[in-house]
């Protein structure tokens, strides 16, 4: 799955969907909430 932004951003996850890092800086796409990426949504300062 690819979610495109106007800025250069990335969230690195493994094959099981687990985060490889524990910090997220900046906003994330609203679609991640709909796709059940709860951990990413909870770490992001803005959705």
C-alpha positions, 0 to 999 in steps of 0.5 A: 500500500502506498499513501502519497504526501506532498512532503517527504515522509515515511513510516517504516513497518515490518511484514506483520505491520509492526513499527520499526521506530517509536517516534512519529513527527508531523501529521499522518494520513487519515486513511491510516485510522481507517486501515486499522494502523492504531499504533501509528495513529496513537503515536502521531501528533496530528492526524 
